[in-house]
Amino acid sequence: MIELKDAVVELGGKEIIKQTSTRISGKTVLLGPNGSGKTTLLRAMAGVIPYRGSIMINGIEVKRARNVNAISTNLPEAFVLGLTMEDVIYLYEEIKQLDGEKAREMLREVGITDLKKKVYELSAGQGVLFRTIIALSSEPEVILLDEPFENVDAAKRYKVANWIKEFGKEGVIVTHELDIAKTFKSYDSLIILEGRLHGLVNLGELLDSTIEEGEVPGAILYMNVGGRKFSLIKQGKGKKFEDLILLDRIYNI
Amino acid sequence: MRLIYYMIKRFLTNKYNWGYGVAFVLFWVLMGAYVFSSQMPLEKTPDYYYTAAWTGMAILMTLGTIGIGATAVVSFQTGSLSHLLRFSKLTSKYYVISVYAGTIPSSLVFGILIVACVYLTFSEHFGFNLAPSNMPGLLLASILGGTFMTSLSFFLNLIILKTSRKMEQLIFFIPLILSYLFGFGYLYLNLSSAVYLSPFTAIDSLIMEFYLNKSIPLNFSSLVDGNYLTATGGTVVSPVLAIASLVVWTVVLTFIGIYFVRSVYYKPLEEGRIA
């Protein structure tokens, strides 16, 4: 269980995540346009950056957590211990209880075989694949994945999606791409807009809903976008949420 | 143990460490042997002191470089540290020990190489056998010196990470800058008992002491007569006090390092950009 209580994350003196409280159990997809604060929130959850308020993961306050091995992330900032991919696997086998054989096998499946390559020399897509595979093959209870499909080939995206379903009991999967999010229809979802979280709602219901301006009674979710209020309605008349494809388009409605 | 092996491998195979810590220092060793030695008399005792003084400076420069390398390691790993110290078996103690352990073999290997080169070049130039008299002592001084430089660099890096990266280009080089200042300061100024307060002069004096296997004057500059070195002097440096000074500095800086590394958060390298 991930629990945020009045959590605020500041970067450069600016509040990126505004006072937010929510409770996440199971795997949840965090949707949001570019610059909405998805990665910042994930960084705070992963203990990479400081925050105010409280972020608890499985009952442990993140800022006070020490040597809890149940959480894995694919955030690039967390992958600078180890120069080459082989180094990372070698070190993570010791400190993260990574299943090295499984990691190598998964890497082979996505065509990454030269493990002597330095992590920073990988292409954008390969980098995402490598980090996501390392995060998943540590067999964590909680996974915190930032854009695990970004720059990844279409065929490999579905492989990654299947792995995400297979590994980890709970966690947050961040994406701004609704087409791949469809593969997680049974999961809960959260929408982050301008630093504020909206949700939780079932992702399938969210994708099938329609967007209407204003506060419509009976909506499954209300959101503030650029100073305008929107309602997500089951089988309404407006634009279907799923048809946005990229969440950034929400500002064009 | 894997992180320790990894750090040892990375420090020993880092070409920049070899470049600045060995090749660049050897250039100065050659200058000391063949260029700056022109006014030295062809007498074994002053030449031996001169050789020992150059060994001290050269090793001090090498250890300073190793310290800078250690700083760079930590500086790049803030994102991993902040995450892994919370969500893995990595502890601050294990991490700090790994960085320290990583620098010890480099300190030893580089120290041996520098001593060997000083011995060969200075002996060849002066025509005497100017071999080091206490090699185990020199190795001990190299390890103690290397560990101190690492602890200082680690501490300085944590200051950067707790404040701003804007000054890091300068702060990174503080161990090397202080090595030059105190190294030459000890040779040419009367630092008196301050020799014990400064770990840099403690390293320098220990290396000279072990190279010669003779007591070194507290005021080394008293040996300089004109441009010549003479082998007479007053009060001598106590190696026990010098070692104690180094150990105390290292232990204090290490404890501060272990304490503060726990609260490190990701600090983007871009923060250090000035343009």
Interface residues (C-beta under 8 A of the other chain):
Chain A: R43 A46 G47 V48 I49 P50 V62 A65 R66 N67 V68 N69 A70 I71 S72 T73 L75 P76 E77 A78 F79 V80 L81 G82 L83 D87 Y90 L91 Y92 E93 E94 I95 K96 Q97
Chain B: M1 R2 L3 Y6 R10 F76 Q77 T78 G79 S80 L81 S82 H83 L84 L85 R86 F87 S88 K89 L90 T91 R262 Y265 Y266
